[in-house]
Amino acid sequence: MDIPATPLDKRFRGYLPVIIDIETAGFNPKKHALLEIAAVIVELNSKHDLEITERYSTHVIPFKNAEFDEAALKFNGIDPHHPFRMAVDEKEALDMLFKPIKEAVKRNNCTRAILVGHNPAFDINFLNAAIHRTQIKRSPFHPFSTFDTATLGGLAYQQTVLAKIAKTAGLEWDNEKAHSALYDAEKTAELFCKIVNRWKRLESLDA
């Protein structure tokens, strides 16, 4: 991609927001398999509004000796052993996502990425566990700081559930597509952009 008209380095203290959503086979990042991961990159357009610029996602092969919670699989509808999942191993999945994220960090003059998620403690813990398992030395992400759209949604729209925030914010929501990593990441990204852009306009009213 071309260098953005306005890099993001000054907006979030040198961090580039990257929206991450992860689908898993349970709640324990050390025991349960990571099954799907999506990343959505957001940048400033020529109007200085935040917008989605890139999207990436992949299914992931469960790591060796991973455990599976049947309730979690029923919730996200993923069959870990389906032959048409086109899954890749964890290292390949992270390398595929980290490459464009590092490029986006660089072109925005940022120091590193910061994970944006809906209740992101879940996503950052699973991401960090996968980074540890694959022995990746240079993650583009801050290891523990995150932005939380559940909190932002509560502030801006008086809702904390992603589907309810999205509908209140006037975004389209399809329950049939929900709980796929890419769909949830895109909707979280749309919401994050809308709140950041709305805040910018509110600030202009106070000027």
C-alpha angles and dihedrals in degrees: 000000000000121000106275118250089239116024117218098231094107098043102066103022094271096315125122112216112230118180113223130187124181129191115203145176093246145333103281110089093198096050109024124075123254103227108174136011132186132186127195120191120208127196140168119272127211090278090055091248120137113244141164112270105166139021130193133173141162141174114242132219109236112255119249113290092005116162128228129215108206092208091057092049091050090050097052096032094228121146102203092202099045108134094221098054089099088213125178129202120271097259093051090047093051093043090052092052098038096054097065091037091056089048091051091048089053098047090049092051089239127148097223144334125271120210116242114195146147101260087350098190086085094051097043092050093052091043092051092047090053091047089052094048093049093043092229105174102198115043114179090219131091102249098233114000116098143165115237120210091191088065093041090048091052089052098044104031107016090242133103104185110091096228092049093046091049093051093045089050091053096251122141115254128190115191090197091062097040119112094037106119096232095047093049092045092050093049091046089050092049089051094047091050092048093051094046092047092045090052091052090055092047090052090053089057090057093050 
